[in-house]
Amino acid sequence: MKITLLCSDDRHPVNAHLVRWMLSNNAKHEIVLVRQKKDLSGGDILFLISCTEILQAEDRAGYGASLVLHASDLPRGRGWSPHIWQIIEGAHEITLSLIEAGERVDSGRIWCQTKFPVAKDALWDEINQRLFDAEIELIDSVVQGFDACVPTEQNPEVAPTYYPRRTPADSRIDPQQSIASQFDKIRVCDPQRLPAFFELHGCRYTTNLEKVYD
């Protein structure tokens, strides 16, 4: 099969997982990793992983299937960074959905889903590991059983909800509140890309939360 992986950010931590998957499957499939939709060349499957561009019908036309990895139990949690928002809200388990890319954001048919737990002490890198492992699991599932996949519509009886795009301001913590009350917000912050920060005495400080093992 001819497979394209589109991941917009070359600094995104998922890239290491994608490269490993490519190396382990290159003997069986023709696989390319691209950063922009202008670099799409067509094929059997297009996987959109942490893609920030909106693909139009003409962008998807060159593929047998164009599929988006989205970490929510759709139609709930459409939009940006859904697993981050859910953990901040107190979620202990995340549903990962692989859906068809369509004209309306995150509204496509569901090809497959899986769930993974989020321990209350898990930090951003541990959460990412769980998420990326689940993403590779779904990619493998579709590639290996492509002809047998039967997509289903999202539940029309469930009202869609939407998350906004995260900005650096969403990583702000309040120095006057306890660490415990803000722990979920702190632990999901990527210290390289969107570090948690607070402002005090006229200065801004960033924080890097690390787990210490005895």
Secondary structure as GFF3:
##gff-version 3
##sequence-region A 1 214
A	DSSP	beta_strand	2	6	.	.	.	ID=ss1
A	DSSP	alpha_helix	15	25	.	.	.	ID=ss2
A	DSSP	beta_strand	30	34	.	.	.	ID=ss3
A	DSSP	three_ten_helix	37	39	.	.	.	ID=ss4
A	DSSP	beta_strand	43	48	.	.	.	ID=ss5
A	DSSP	alpha_helix	57	60	.	.	.	ID=ss6
A	DSSP	beta_strand	63	70	.	.	.	ID=ss7
A	DSSP	beta_strand	78	79	.	.	.	ID=ss8
A	DSSP	alpha_helix	82	88	.	.	.	ID=ss9
A	DSSP	beta_strand	93	100	.	.	.	ID=ss10
A	DSSP	beta_strand	110	117	.	.	.	ID=ss11
A	DSSP	alpha_helix	124	144	.	.	.	ID=ss12
A	DSSP	three_ten_helix	146	148	.	.	.	ID=ss13
A	DSSP	beta_strand	162	163	.	.	.	ID=ss14
A	DSSP	three_ten_helix	168	171	.	.	.	ID=ss15
A	DSSP	alpha_helix	179	187	.	.	.	ID=ss16
A	DSSP	beta_strand	196	200	.	.	.	ID=ss17
A	DSSP	beta_strand	203	207	.	.	.	ID=ss18
###
